[in-house]
Amino acid sequence: MTLTPGGTTHRRTLRWQLARVLDVRDETPRARTFRLLLPEPRRHLAGQHYVVRLTAPDGYTASRSYSVASAPDDTGEIELTVEKLDDGEVSEYLHDVVEPGDELEVRGPVGGFFAWGGKTPALLVGGGSGVVPLMAMLRQARAIGRSDLVRLVVSARSPDDLYYADELPGPESLVVYTRQGPPGADRTAGRLAVADVAPLVRGGETVFVCGSPGFADAATAVLIAAGVPVEAIRVERFGPSG
């Protein structure tokens, strides 16, 4: 099988296939997870993404990339968590129209730089919906019994904005609320700080940072101040593409 230049994406992942929607569930008031069944199973790496393409009756197409939230497996099922953006061509359609039984045209998995193989220590830092690819990493670590490999820090505005609220908490994870914390929280709401990250830095780990450009830049600065080497940090930025 021929690989792309990055060495992690098979050429066949660049072909489109029709995935059936098995389940749709809400994560937050503006985020929804779609569980899809692929007719041609393609095992992904935690941190990779799929492209979803919509085609209108007149032939117009719109496509967006969404990170895989589920851990790698061979079942042929993947989960994509999508934030609904105002006037977002694809995200609004997914939220307002798509339901179980529908089919979606997808292509992937794609990406190599921001992928974790599940064998080496990793520190994961996500802001808002940037937690999605990191959740795939956390789920993989838990599934293989190696939770000791990962530490996850998630920045969320409030408890209502926290993705995977019922599953994410655990000894490997820390949630930092920036605007409003839950009642009785030990930490005052505020931006991610060195004091949040420093205790989780063990040395020698790969650090994955995902979020908006502003969050990614701020988190990178915090990590460097906490003693993380620049060369150990991998960053994935996203914008409101819809």
C-alpha positions as YAML, in Angstrom:
chain: A
units: angstrom
residues:
- id: 1
  name: MET
  ca: [0.00, 0.00, 0.00]
- id: 2
  name: THR
  ca: [1.41, 3.37, -1.03]
- id: 3
  name: LEU
  ca: [1.84, 5.99, 1.67]
- id: 4
  name: THR
  ca: [1.61, 9.75, 1.41]
- id: 5
  name: PRO
  ca: [4.86, 11.73, 1.89]
- id: 6
  name: GLY
  ca: [4.17, 12.06, 5.63]
- id: 7
  name: GLY
  ca: [4.34, 8.28, 5.93]
- id: 8
  name: THR
  ca: [1.15, 7.90, 7.98]
- id: 9
  name: THR
  ca: [-1.71, 8.29, 5.52]
- id: 10
  name: HIS
  ca: [-2.46, 5.52, 3.02]
- id: 11
  name: ARG
  ca: [-3.27, 6.61, -0.50]
- id: 12
  name: ARG
  ca: [-6.61, 4.83, -0.24]
- id: 13
  name: THR
  ca: [-7.64, 7.16, 2.60]
- id: 14
  name: LEU
  ca: [-7.80, 9.91, 0.01]
- id: 15
  name: ARG
  ca: [-10.77, 8.14, -1.62]
- id: 16
  name: TRP
  ca: [-14.27, 9.12, -0.56]
- id: 17
  name: GLN
  ca: [-16.64, 6.58, 0.98]
- id: 18
  name: LEU
  ca: [-20.20, 6.69, 2.29]
- id: 19
  name: ALA
  ca: [-20.38, 6.23, 6.04]
- id: 20
  name: ARG
  ca: [-23.68, 5.39, 7.73]
- id: 21
  name: VAL
  ca: [-24.69, 7.42, 10.78]
- id: 22
  name: LEU
  ca: [-25.30, 5.01, 13.65]
- id: 23
  name: ASP
  ca: [-25.92, 7.44, 16.49]
- id: 24
  name: VAL
  ca: [-26.05, 11.14, 17.30]
- id: 25
  name: ARG
  ca: [-25.67, 12.54, 20.81]
- id: 26
  name: ASP
  ca: [-25.23, 15.94, 22.40]
- id: 27
  name: GLU
  ca: [-21.99, 16.81, 24.20]
- id: 28
  name: THR
  ca: [-22.81, 20.46, 24.99]
- id: 29
  name: PRO
  ca: [-25.60, 22.80, 23.85]
- id: 30
  name: ARG
  ca: [-23.50, 23.52, 20.73]
- id: 31
  name: ALA
  ca: [-21.53, 20.32, 20.18]
- id: 32
  name: ARG
  ca: [-22.74, 16.96, 18.95]
- id: 33
  name: THR
  ca: [-21.02, 13.62, 18.42]
- id: 34
  name: PHE
  ca: [-21.76, 11.51, 15.33]
- id: 35
  name: ARG
  ca: [-20.94, 7.80, 15.38]
- id: 36
  name: LEU
  ca: [-20.30, 6.55, 11.87]
- id: 37
  name: LEU
  ca: [-19.84, 3.10, 10.33]
- id: 38
  name: LEU
  ca: [-17.33, 2.97, 7.50]
- id: 39
  name: PRO
  ca: [-17.91, 0.45, 4.68]
- id: 40
  name: GLU
  ca: [-14.13, 0.21, 4.31]
- id: 41
  name: PRO
  ca: [-12.67, 0.19, 7.84]
- id: 42
  name: ARG
  ca: [-9.47, 2.17, 8.11]
- id: 43
  name: ARG
  ca: [-7.75, 2.12, 11.48]
- id: 44
  name: HIS
  ca: [-6.80, 5.65, 12.47]
- id: 45
  name: LEU
  ca: [-4.20, 7.06, 14.81]
- id: 46
  name: ALA
  ca: [-5.36, 9.12, 17.78]
- id: 47
  name: GLY
  ca: [-5.08, 12.73, 16.66]
- id: 48
  name: GLN
  ca: [-6.01, 12.19, 13.01]
- id: 49
  name: HIS
  ca: [-9.08, 13.62, 11.30]
- id: 50
  name: TYR
  ca: [-11.64, 12.90, 8.60]
- id: 51
  name: VAL
  ca: [-13.00, 15.22, 5.92]
- id: 52
  name: VAL
  ca: [-16.79, 15.36, 5.60]
- id: 53
  name: ARG
  ca: [-18.20, 16.48, 2.23]
- id: 54
  name: LEU
  ca: [-21.75, 17.61, 1.49]
- id: 55
  name: THR
  ca: [-23.07, 17.79, -2.07]
- id: 56
  name: ALA
  ca: [-26.11, 19.86, -3.02]
- id: 57
  name: PRO
  ca: [-28.56, 18.81, -5.79]
- id: 58
  name: ASP
  ca: [-26.98, 21.38, -8.12]
- id: 59
  name: GLY
  ca: [-23.54, 19.86, -7.61]
- id: 60
  name: TYR
  ca: [-22.21, 22.46, -5.17]
- id: 61
  name: THR
  ca: [-19.97, 20.91, -2.53]
- id: 62
  name: ALA
  ca: [-18.74, 22.00, 0.88]
- id: 63
  name: SER
  ca: [-16.27, 20.06, 3.01]
- id: 64
  name: ARG
  ca: [-14.78, 20.41, 6.48]
- id: 65
  name: SER
  ca: [-12.24, 18.49, 8.53]
- id: 66
  name: TYR
  ca: [-13.24, 17.02, 11.90]
- id: 67
  name: SER
  ca: [-10.98, 15.26, 14.37]
- id: 68
  name: VAL
  ca: [-11.75, 11.69, 15.37]
- id: 69
  name: ALA
  ca: [-12.83, 11.53, 19.01]
- id: 70
  name: SER
  ca: [-12.88, 7.75, 19.35]
- id: 71
  name: ALA
  ca: [-9.92, 5.53, 20.16]
- id: 72
  name: PRO
  ca: [-8.35, 3.54, 17.31]
- id: 73
  name: ASP
  ca: [-9.94, 0.12, 16.75]
- id: 74
  name: ASP
  ca: [-10.83, -2.28, 13.96]
- id: 75
  name: THR
  ca: [-14.63, -2.14, 14.19]
- id: 76
  name: GLY
  ca: [-15.06, 0.27, 11.31]
- id: 77
  name: GLU
  ca: [-16.76, 2.77, 13.60]
- id: 78
  name: ILE
  ca: [-15.51, 6.28, 14.29]
- id: 79
  name: GLU
  ca: [-16.87, 9.22, 16.24]
- id: 80
  name: LEU
  ca: [-16.64, 12.83, 15.09]
- id: 81
  name: THR
  ca: [-17.58, 15.63, 17.48]
- id: 82
  name: VAL
  ca: [-18.76, 18.77, 15.69]
- id: 83
  name: GLU
  ca: [-19.33, 22.23, 17.12]
- id: 84
  name: LYS
  ca: [-22.25, 24.09, 15.55]
- id: 85
  name: LEU
  ca: [-21.05, 27.41, 14.17]
- id: 86
  name: ASP
  ca: [-23.34, 30.26, 13.17]
- id: 87
  name: ASP
  ca: [-23.74, 30.25, 9.37]
- id: 88
  name: GLY
  ca: [-21.52, 27.17, 9.18]
- id: 89
  name: GLU
  ca: [-22.40, 25.41, 5.94]
- id: 90
  name: VAL
  ca: [-21.43, 21.93, 7.11]
- id: 91
  name: SER
  ca: [-21.80, 22.12, 10.89]
- id: 92
  name: GLU
  ca: [-25.34, 23.55, 10.73]
- id: 93
  name: TYR
  ca: [-26.40, 20.81, 8.32]
- id: 94
  name: LEU
  ca: [-24.92, 18.11, 10.53]
- id: 95
  name: HIS
  ca: [-26.65, 19.48, 13.62]
- id: 96
  name: ASP
  ca: [-30.01, 20.40, 12.10]
- id: 97
  name: VAL
  ca: [-30.56, 17.72, 9.45]
- id: 98
  name: VAL
  ca: [-28.46, 14.59, 9.95]
- id: 99
  name: GLU
  ca: [-29.94, 11.72, 11.97]
- id: 100
  name: PRO
  ca: [-29.23, 8.01, 12.49]
- id: 101
  name: GLY
  ca: [-29.60, 6.06, 9.26]
- id: 102
  name: ASP
  ca: [-28.34, 8.87, 7.04]
- id: 103
  name: GLU
  ca: [-25.15, 8.56, 5.01]
- id: 104
  name: LEU
  ca: [-22.25, 11.01, 4.95]
- id: 105
  name: GLU
  ca: [-19.45, 11.20, 2.42]
- id: 106
  name: VAL
  ca: [-16.12, 11.05, 4.24]
- id: 107
  name: ARG
  ca: [-12.43, 10.72, 3.49]
- id: 108
  name: GLY
  ca: [-9.63, 9.74, 5.84]
- id: 109
  name: PRO
  ca: [-8.01, 9.24, 8.23]
- id: 110
  name: VAL
  ca: [-5.66, 12.11, 7.47]
- id: 111
  name: GLY
  ca: [-2.67, 13.56, 9.31]
- id: 112
  name: GLY
  ca: [0.55, 12.44, 10.88]
- id: 113
  name: PHE
  ca: [2.27, 15.28, 12.72]
- id: 114
  name: PHE
  ca: [-0.42, 15.51, 15.40]
- id: 115
  name: ALA
  ca: [-0.86, 11.75, 15.84]
- id: 116
  name: TRP
  ca: [-0.03, 9.71, 18.94]
- id: 117
  name: GLY
  ca: [0.88, 6.06, 18.65]
- id: 118
  name: GLY
  ca: [-0.10, 5.06, 22.18]
- id: 119
  name: LYS
  ca: [3.33, 3.90, 23.31]
- id: 120
  name: THR
  ca: [5.14, 6.99, 24.62]
- id: 121
  name: PRO
  ca: [4.37, 9.56, 27.36]
- id: 122
  name: ALA
  ca: [2.22, 12.49, 26.28]
- id: 123
  name: LEU
  ca: [0.93, 15.69, 27.82]
- id: 124
  name: LEU
  ca: [-2.31, 16.85, 26.21]
- id: 125
  name: VAL
  ca: [-3.49, 20.46, 26.40]
- id: 126
  name: GLY
  ca: [-6.81, 21.42, 24.81]
- id: 127
  name: GLY
  ca: [-9.02, 24.47, 24.71]
- id: 128
  name: GLY
  ca: [-12.76, 24.20, 24.02]
- id: 129
  name: SER
  ca: [-13.40, 21.92, 21.06]
- id: 130
  name: GLY
  ca: [-9.65, 21.40, 20.84]
- id: 131
  name: VAL
  ca: [-10.13, 18.56, 23.29]
- id: 132
  name: VAL
  ca: [-11.61, 16.32, 20.56]
- id: 133
  name: PRO
  ca: [-8.40, 14.75, 19.15]
- id: 134
  name: LEU
  ca: [-6.94, 14.65, 22.64]
- id: 135
  name: MET
  ca: [-9.94, 12.67, 23.84]
- id: 136
  name: ALA
  ca: [-9.08, 10.01, 21.28]
- id: 137
  name: MET
  ca: [-5.63, 9.81, 22.88]
- id: 138
  name: LEU
  ca: [-7.05, 9.59, 26.41]
- id: 139
  name: ARG
  ca: [-9.54, 6.94, 25.35]
- id: 140
  name: GLN
  ca: [-6.80, 4.91, 23.71]
- id: 141
  name: ALA
  ca: [-4.60, 5.08, 26.81]
- id: 142
  name: ARG
  ca: [-7.47, 3.92, 29.00]
- id: 143
  name: ALA
  ca: [-8.48, 1.17, 26.55]
- id: 144
  name: ILE
  ca: [-5.01, -0.38, 26.49]
- id: 145
  name: GLY
  ca: [-4.51, -0.02, 30.24]
- id: 146
  name: ARG
  ca: [-1.80, 2.63, 29.93]
- id: 147
  name: SER
  ca: [-3.41, 5.68, 31.50]
- id: 148
  name: ASP
  ca: [-0.04, 6.33, 33.10]
- id: 149
  name: LEU
  ca: [1.24, 7.50, 29.71]
- id: 150
  name: VAL
  ca: [-1.02, 10.54, 29.42]
- id: 151
  name: ARG
  ca: [-1.87, 13.68, 31.32]
- id: 152
  name: LEU
  ca: [-4.68, 15.86, 29.96]
- id: 153
  name: VAL
  ca: [-5.44, 19.51, 30.71]
- id: 154
  name: VAL
  ca: [-8.67, 20.93, 29.29]
- id: 155
  name: SER
  ca: [-9.63, 24.59, 29.29]
- id: 156
  name: ALA
  ca: [-13.38, 25.26, 29.18]
- id: 157
  name: ARG
  ca: [-15.39, 28.41, 29.76]
- id: 158
  name: SER
  ca: [-17.88, 26.77, 32.12]
- id: 159
  name: PRO
  ca: [-19.20, 23.32, 33.07]
- id: 160
  name: ASP
  ca: [-21.86, 23.66, 30.35]
- id: 161
  name: ASP
  ca: [-19.09, 24.05, 27.76]
- id: 162
  name: LEU
  ca: [-17.10, 20.99, 28.78]
- id: 163
  name: TYR
  ca: [-17.03, 18.23, 26.19]
- id: 164
  name: TYR
  ca: [-17.34, 14.60, 27.36]
- id: 165
  name: ALA
  ca: [-18.23, 15.78, 30.87]
- id: 166
  name: ASP
  ca: [-19.34, 12.33, 32.04]
- id: 167
  name: GLU
  ca: [-16.28, 10.51, 30.74]
- id: 168
  name: LEU
  ca: [-13.34, 12.90, 30.81]
- id: 169
  name: PRO
  ca: [-12.78, 13.22, 34.59]
- id: 170
  name: GLY
  ca: [-10.19, 10.89, 36.06]
- id: 171
  name: PRO
  ca: [-6.74, 10.74, 37.61]
- id: 172
  name: GLU
  ca: [-5.18, 11.60, 34.23]
- id: 173
  name: SER
  ca: [-7.19, 14.76, 33.60]
- id: 174
  name: LEU
  ca: [-7.49, 18.31, 34.87]
- id: 175
  name: VAL
  ca: [-10.21, 20.77, 33.88]
- id: 176
  name: VAL
  ca: [-9.48, 24.49, 34.02]
- id: 177
  name: TYR
  ca: [-12.56, 26.73, 33.87]
- id: 178
  name: THR
  ca: [-11.84, 30.18, 32.53]
- id: 179
  name: ARG
  ca: [-15.09, 32.06, 33.21]
- id: 180
  name: GLN
  ca: [-17.27, 30.10, 35.62]
- id: 181
  name: GLY
  ca: [-16.34, 27.05, 37.64]
- id: 182
  name: PRO
  ca: [-18.67, 24.55, 39.31]
- id: 183
  name: PRO
  ca: [-19.92, 25.24, 42.85]
- id: 184
  name: GLY
  ca: [-17.24, 24.54, 45.42]
- id: 185
  name: ALA
  ca: [-14.39, 24.44, 42.92]
- id: 186
  name: ASP
  ca: [-10.93, 24.63, 44.47]
- id: 187
  name: ARG
  ca: [-9.55, 26.71, 41.62]
- id: 188
  name: THR
  ca: [-10.78, 30.23, 40.85]
- id: 189
  name: ALA
  ca: [-11.94, 30.59, 37.27]
- id: 190
  name: GLY
  ca: [-9.23, 32.02, 35.05]
- id: 191
  name: ARG
  ca: [-6.98, 31.33, 32.12]
- id: 192
  name: LEU
  ca: [-4.59, 28.40, 31.95]
- id: 193
  name: ALA
  ca: [-1.49, 29.19, 34.02]
- id: 194
  name: VAL
  ca: [1.94, 27.78, 34.71]
- id: 195
  name: ALA
  ca: [0.72, 26.57, 38.10]
- id: 196
  name: ASP
  ca: [-1.85, 24.37, 36.33]
- id: 197
  name: VAL
  ca: [0.62, 22.79, 33.94]
- id: 198
  name: ALA
  ca: [3.90, 22.56, 35.85]
- id: 199
  name: PRO
  ca: [2.87, 19.66, 38.14]
- id: 200
  name: LEU
  ca: [1.98, 17.57, 35.07]
- id: 201
  name: VAL
  ca: [5.30, 18.03, 33.26]
- id: 202
  name: ARG
  ca: [7.37, 14.90, 33.79]
- id: 203
  name: GLY
  ca: [10.09, 15.46, 31.22]
- id: 204
  name: GLY
  ca: [10.64, 13.60, 27.98]
- id: 205
  name: GLU
  ca: [7.01, 13.53, 26.93]
- id: 206
  name: THR
  ca: [5.54, 14.77, 23.67]
- id: 207
  name: VAL
  ca: [3.14, 17.65, 24.22]
- id: 208
  name: PHE
  ca: [0.03, 18.01, 22.05]
- id: 209
  name: VAL
  ca: [-1.72, 21.40, 22.08]
- id: 210
  name: CYS
  ca: [-5.03, 21.90, 20.26]
- id: 211
  name: GLY
  ca: [-7.39, 24.85, 20.17]
- id: 212
  name: SER
  ca: [-8.01, 28.23, 18.62]
- id: 213
  name: PRO
  ca: [-4.95, 30.21, 17.47]
- id: 214
  name: GLY
  ca: [-5.15, 32.43, 20.55]
- id: 215
  name: PHE
  ca: [-5.42, 29.49, 22.93]
- id: 216
  name: ALA
  ca: [-2.66, 27.57, 21.18]
- id: 217
  name: ASP
  ca: [-0.24, 30.49, 21.39]
- id: 218
  name: ALA
  ca: [-1.07, 31.20, 25.04]
- id: 219
  name: ALA
  ca: [-0.84, 27.52, 26.02]
- id: 220
  name: THR
  ca: [2.49, 27.14, 24.24]
- id: 221
  name: ALA
  ca: [3.88, 30.12, 26.16]
- id: 222
  name: VAL
  ca: [2.65, 28.60, 29.44]
- id: 223
  name: LEU
  ca: [4.25, 25.25, 28.62]
- id: 224
  name: ILE
  ca: [7.59, 26.83, 27.79]
- id: 225
  name: ALA
  ca: [7.47, 28.79, 31.04]
- id: 226
  name: ALA
  ca: [6.80, 25.48, 32.82]
- id: 227
  name: GLY
  ca: [10.00, 24.07, 31.40]
- id: 228
  name: VAL
  ca: [8.79, 22.17, 28.34]
- id: 229
  name: PRO
  ca: [11.29, 22.28, 25.44]
- id: 230
  name: VAL
  ca: [9.91, 23.98, 22.34]
- id: 231
  name: GLU
  ca: [10.84, 21.01, 20.17]
- id: 232
  name: ALA
  ca: [8.63, 18.72, 22.28]
- id: 233
  name: ILE
  ca: [5.45, 20.71, 21.52]
- id: 234
  name: ARG
  ca: [3.12, 19.86, 18.65]
- id: 235
  name: VAL
  ca: [0.37, 22.36, 17.93]
- id: 236
  name: GLU
  ca: [-2.86, 22.07, 15.97]
- id: 237
  name: ARG
  ca: [-4.80, 25.30, 15.48]
- id: 238
  name: PHE
  ca: [-8.32, 25.57, 14.18]
- id: 239
  name: GLY
  ca: [-10.57, 28.39, 13.09]
- id: 240
  name: PRO
  ca: [-14.31, 28.92, 12.56]
- id: 241
  name: SER
  ca: [-14.52, 27.30, 9.12]
- id: 242
  name: GLY
  ca: [-18.10, 26.07, 9.68]
...
